[in-house]
Amino acid sequence: MSSDDELDALSGSGLVAEKARRLAQLDDLRSAGRNPYPYRFDRTSTLAELRAAHGSLEPGTETDTPVAVAGRIMLANDKGKLKFFHIQDMTGRIQLMVSKADCPEPVWQLIEQLDLGDIVGVDGPLRRTRTGEITVFIQHLTILCKSLTQPPEKFHGVSDIELLLRHRHLDLIYTEGVLDRMILRTKLIDSVRSTLRARKFYETETPVLHAIAGGAAARPFITHHNALDIPLYLRIALELHLKRLMVGGIERVYEIGRVFRNEGLSTRHNTEFTMLELYEAFVDYHEMATLTEELVAHCALTATGSTQVVLEDGPLELAPPWRRVTMRDAIREHAGVDVNPGLPVEEVRAICDRFDIPHEPAWGSGKLMLEIYEKTTEHRLRGPVFVLDYPREVSPLARVHRDDPLLTERFEVIIGGRELANAFSELNDPIDQRERFEAQARLAAAGDDEAHGVDEDYLRAMEYGLPPTGGLGIGVDRLVMLLAGVSSIREVILFPQLRPETLGAADGVTGEVP
């Protein structure tokens, strides 16, 4: 059964007849000179504002002046000469009531043509009923949008996540918490912008189409520019263009932008996602760590009212300071082995074999160390914790560690066993950078589809002089996941990438995609 078929089943039988009935109503409205899709409606307040303003209304009393509200009909209760409705806007619900005895006949006739899903505007006094329910008593009614499809009867009880995502419009209407997560996301991004603005960072926008994929180890999407007759890549990171701006003298800069990686889908990965990347001159990764913990804590406080979040295994405090541990020490603590990039590669391969970690012949000790960390340790770190000092081999854009040439001044933030942020003391030596790029190019030539070539334009910019710089990247979607207390990235992206429901005839197959 396809998701559309399942949705039809949820909506009950007789859908064709029901749509025909609604279309006939539509014709009747138009024949009567009523526009079922008017241009506007002047409401006096949202439903939440209405409740807040009149929360002290005594039972059995009403407001001195009528109110005007609008929303979608979610519930209808027909008592003959007395009708009740519940309407919903994005702020909440409220009850409507109308009595035939107190209602003009044209309005009553219009009310009798209402269906679940219709969007209406109503005018009338606001009363608190003797049962305590805040209620708008309908004096005038306008159909703002006639719904032609019967809403699903049981959508609020659907457990099929993919069905919900394919019909996100219904998910927003009927599933509790979905709209709240989207509002939380907006508050979080506003908090990021206000925090960085206060620190005198400047927001910018950089190109989405790149001549060379770079700034991260990831497989890009490839497209073609017809006019220039050249291949282009959807960006996999924001980094390299932002650092060119640093060369140009902008000492604090950031971007909140979409990036694209042609990789698998999971609860933590979507093919396109939102990144915050920022760069600050004359600081290193230690200052980036301080900025990270302060920024995340402020976002949590602004968006949720607390610096405490609730994970599956209990509450977690995000207020600074956060723990700091090197990758080497974290592996030693959780896997019971001591591994570092200076060990002979055969020894590190043997450690991988001990833990049944797959590895490639071309990988050096640094890459193998990272694999050991990711497979044995990362998921065990509850955090919040800064994991410091990554191998040079896997950090082509990070500065060599001042105390160990086989390491870089890089950290990742781990919270609840998941990576949230990545930061460097940025590499600003153009000669060293060229050597790193050339090493990546050799890996790409050997078949590594996440390695990339030499970006000559970026190297030319670096040769003019990039000041000492700290850089930070935070996955915005993962931060929303953390604050919303959800476990899948698809729950915080309105329209995540999904597998097509069917394959077309051109593909030589038909039927459902598993």
N, C-alpha and C positions, 0 to 999 in steps of 0.2 A: 504493500500500500504506500503510495506517495504521500508526501506531507499535505498536498492539496486534498487528496482523497480523505486523509485522516481529519483534516480540518472540516471537510464537508460532513463527515460522520459526526463530529462534535456539534455541528450546527443543527443536527436533527434531520429528519426526512422531509420531503416535500419542498426542497430548496427552489426548484424550478418554478413551482406554483407560487411560492412565496415571493420570489422576485417579480413574477408576472403581476401579482397583486399590488406590489409596491410601485411598479411602473404604471399601473392603472391609476393609482392614487396620484402619482406625479402628473399624469395627464389631467386628472380632475382638478388639481390645484391650479394648473396653468389655465384651464378652461374657465375657472372661477376668477381669473385675473390676479392670482397670487403667484409671486415669484418664489419658487422653492429654494432658490440659491441667491439670496440678496447680497448686496455688496458689503454691508456693514450693519453693526448693531451697537448702540451706545449703552454699555453697561456702566453701572455706578461703582462696581467693585468686583474683585474676584470673590470666590466663595469663602476662601480663608480670611480675607479682609472683612467680609460681612460677618462671619462668626466672631472674629476678634473684636469688631466694633460693637457688637450687640450681645456679647456673651453674658451680660448682666440682666438681660431682659427677663422680666418675671413671667412665670407661667400664666397663660390666659391674657397677656397683654401684647400690644403690637406697636410698631414704630409709628411716629407721627407722619412721616413722609414715605411714599412708595420707594421700593428699590428696583433696580433693573439688573438681572443676572443672566448668564448664558452658560450652556454646557450640553454635554451629550446625555441622552436618556439612557440610564443604566438599569432602571427598575421601574415597572409599571404595575399598579394595583387598581383594578377597576371594581368599584363598589356600586356600579349602576349610576346613580345620580351624584356620586362622590368619587373622585378620582385622585390617586396619589402617584407621584413620580419621584424618583431620585435622579438628579442630574449631576454630572461630574465635569469640572474643569481641571486644569493641571495642578490646582492647589487643594482640591478636596471635593467633597460631596455636600449636597443639601437637599432637603425634601421640598417638593412642590405639592400644593393641594388646590383643588378647585371643586366648587359645588355648583351643580346645574342651576340651582335656585338663585345664586348670586352672580351668575356668569351671563354676559350677553350671548344670544343665540349664535351669531356668527363665530364667536370665539369658541363656544362649545362644539360646534360642528368641526372646527379646525382641530380641536383637541382630540376628537374622536378619530381623526386620521393619523394620529401620532403612532410611531412604532419605536421599539427598542433600537438604539443606534442613531436615531434622529438627533440633530443638534438644534436646540431651540434657544430663543431669548424670551424672557418673561418679565413683565412689570406687575408690581402689586405690593401690598403691605407685607411686612415681615412680622410674624407672630411666633411666640413660643407657645406651643400647644399645652394643654393641661397635663399631657404625658411628658412634657419637658423637651419636645423636639422643636428645634428651630426650623421654621417652615415659611416659605414664600407662598402667599395666597394669590393665585393667578387672576389678574384682571385683564391683561392683554398678553397675547402670545404671538410670536413670529417664528415660523420655521426658517432656520438659517441654513440648513442643509438636510435634504431628504436622503436618508440612507437607503440604498437599493439592495443591500445584501444583509440578510439576517445575521446578527452577531452569533458567534458560537455559544452554545448553552453552557459548556463546561470548560471553557478555555482556562479559567483560573486554576483548574486542577490538573492541567497538562504537565507531565513530567518529562516529555520528550524535548530535550534542550534544543535540538536541531529544528524541530517544528516551531518552537518559540522564536528562534533566531530568523527563520525564513519568513515569519509573519511578525516582524518587530513592531509594526504599527498596532497590531492587536495585543502584543506582549506589553507595550507601554500602557494600553488602556486597561487591561484586565489583570496583569500580574503585579502584585504588590512589591514595591521596592525597586522596580526597574527605573522608573522616572527619578526616584530619589538618588540612585547611583549616577545618573546623568547630571543631576543638579550638583551633586558632590564633586563631580569632575570639573564642572565650571568653577565652583568655589576654589578648588585646588589650584587650577591654572591662574585664577585671579590672584591667589595668594602668592604664587611663584612670581608673577609679574610685579606685584607691589613690593615684595621683599627685595628683589633684584633692583627695582627702581630706586629704593631707599639706599642701596649700596652703590648707586651711580653706574649700574650696568645699562648698556644700550641694546635694545632689541633690534634685530635685523632679519632679513629674509635672503636666503641664498638659493642658487639654482637647484631644481629637482633633477634635471637632465645633466649628466656628467659625461665628458669625453672619456674619462678613465674612472673606473670604479675604485674607490679608495676610502681610507679612514677607518676601516674595520675588516676583519677576516670573515667574509660572508659571500655567498653566491648572489650575483646581481640579476635583475631582470634586464633584458636587452631589447632595445627597440631600434628603429631606423629613421633618420632624418632625411626625408625625401629631397628637399631642396639642396641640402649640402651633400647628400649621398654618402653619409657616414653613419656608422653604428653609434648609438648613445646608450647610456645606462641610467636606469632609475637609481637615485642615490641610495647607498647603503649606510651612510653616515653624513653628519653635517660638518665634520671636523675640518677638512682641509680648506674649504672656502672661509670658514670663520677665522682660521689662523692666518690666512692671507690678510684679513682685516686687521689682525694684530700687527702684522708687518707694516701695514699702512698707518699705524699709530693710534688705532682705537684700543684703548688699554683695558676696557671691560666691555665684553660683548656676549650676547646670547641669542639663541633661536629656539623656538618651540615649533617643531616641524615634523612632517611625516617622512619616514624612511621606509625602504622596501627591500626585502630580502627573500630571495627565491629558495626558500627552505621549507621544511615540513611544518605542519600545523600541530599544535598541542595545547594543553591548558595554559602554557606559558608563552606560546609563540603564535603570532599572526603574521601573515606575509607583509602587511603594512601596519605600522604602529607609530606612535608619537614619541619623539625624543626631546628632552631638554638638553642642550649642550651649551656650556658657557666657558669662557676663557678670561683669565685675569693676569695682567702683566706684573712681573716682579715678585711673584709668590711661587711656592712649590706645592707638592701634594699634601703637605701637612696643613697648610691653610685651606686647601680644598676639602680636607676631612672636616675641619671645623665648620666651614660653610655648609657642607652637606648635612651634618647633624642638626644644625640650626634651621636650615631651610625645611627639612622634612618635618621637624617638630613643629615649626610655625604653620606649615601646611595642614598638619593634623589638627592643630588647635583651631585654626580658622575654619576648616571645612567640617569638622565634627564636634568642636567644642571641648576636645580633650586631647592630650598627648598620649593617651593609652589606647591601644587597639586590641581587639580580641582575635586571636588565632584559634585554630582548631584545638590546640592543646592548652589554651588558656590566655589570659591577658598578657600584654607586653608593653613596657614603657618605652616611649620614643624620645623622652627628654634627654638632652646631653648631660654628661659625656657618655659616648659609646666605647665599648671595648675595642682595642687594637691588638692584632696578632699577626705575625708573619705567616705566609703560606706554609713554610717549612715547619713552623711550630704547630700550626693547625693540623697538618698531616700527622705529625708525631703524636699529637694529643688524641686524635680520633681513629687513626689507622695503625698506630703503633710501629711505624717505620720512619727512618730518617732518610729523606731523599732531598737532593739538591742538584742544580744544573751542572755542578762540577764533578759529579760521579761519572765513571765510565758508562757509556750507553748500554753495554751489556748488563751491568748491574741493575740499571733502572728497568730494562726490559724484563729481567728476572722478577723484579718486584711487581710489574704489571701482570706477568704470568701467574704470580702467586694469588692475585686478586681477580684473575680471569678478565683482565682489561684488554680488549683488542687494541692492536697498535700496528703502525705501518713501518716498513723498513727505513723510509727516509726520515723518520722522526728522530730528533736529537734528544738529549737528556732533559732539556727544558720543556719541550712539548710533552714528553712522557710524564714529567712531573705534574704538569697541568692536568693530564688525563687522570692520574692517580688522585689528585686533589678533587676533581669533579666527580669521580666515581665513588670515592670512599669517605669524603669529608664534607663537601659543601652542603649536602642535604641534611647533615646533622647539626649544622650551625643555626641555633635559634636566633641569635643576635639580639638587638642590632650590633653588628660587629664589622670593623674594617679589616679585611684580609689584605695584608701588605706584601709588597716586594715580589712581583711576578718575574718568572724567567725572561731574560732578554729575547730569547728565541720566539716567544709568543706575543711580544709587545713591540712591534716595529715602529711605533710612534712615541714611545715613552723614553724618557731620559735614563741613561745608565745610572744605576745606583751609585751614590758617591762612595760607598764602602765596599762594594762588591761588583766587579765588572760583568759578572754573569747574570745579575739581576737588574731590574728596572725599578724606578720610583713610581710605582703604580699600586693602586688599591681597588678592590671591589667591595661594595657594601652588601652584606648578606643579612636578610631578615626572614625568619621563618623558613630557612633552607633555600631561599631563592635570591638570586642576584637582583639588586635594585639599582645600583649605580656603579660607575667605573670612572676612575680619575687617574691623571698622570701629573708628574712633573714633566712638562712637554719637552720633547727633543727639539733643540734649536741649533744643533751643529749640522750644517748642510752636508758636510762630508760624511759624517756618521749616518745621516738620513739616507744619503744615496746608497751607501753600503747596505743598509737595511732593506731599501726598496729592491736593490739588485738581488739580495738573498730571497726576497719574496717572489721576484720574477723567476728565479730558478725553480722554486717550489711550484709555481704556476706551470712552468714548462714541463715539469715532471708529472703533472696531472692533478695538482691540488687546486680544486675549483673554488676554494675560498681565499687563495692567495692572488695577489694582483701585481701588475707590472710597475714600471718606473713612471712616476708622475713628474715629467720634466717641468711643467708649468709651476707646480708647487715648489720644486727644488729651486727654480729661478727666483721665486719670491723669497724663499728662505735665505738665499745668498745676499739679499739686501739687508738682512738682519731681523730675526725674530727675537724679541727680548725674552729673558727668563719668564716662563709662563706656567701657570697651573691651569689644568683643564678638567672639566667634569661633565659626565653624561648621566642622566637619570631617565629611566624608562617611565614615562608618564602613566601609561596604562597599568604597569605593575604597581606604581604608587597608588593609583586609584583602587586597584585590587586590595592592597594592604589596608587602606583606610575604610573600604567598604566591607571588608571581611568576607570576600568571595575567593574561590579557589581557581577560577577559570578566567583567562583574559577575555574570552568571548562575552562574558557577562558585563564588561565595562566598555566594550566597543559597540556602538550602535549597530553597525553593519559589518560584522566580521566575515572573513573569507570562508565560503562553504563549498563543498564539493557539489557540482551540478547534480540535480536529481536524476536526470536521464542523459544518456549519450545520444547524439544525433545520428541519423542514418548515414551521414558522411563518414562517421567513424566506423561504420560497418557493423554496429551492434545496436540493439534496442533494449529497452527495459530499464529497470532501476539500477542505480549505482550503489554498490554496497558501502 
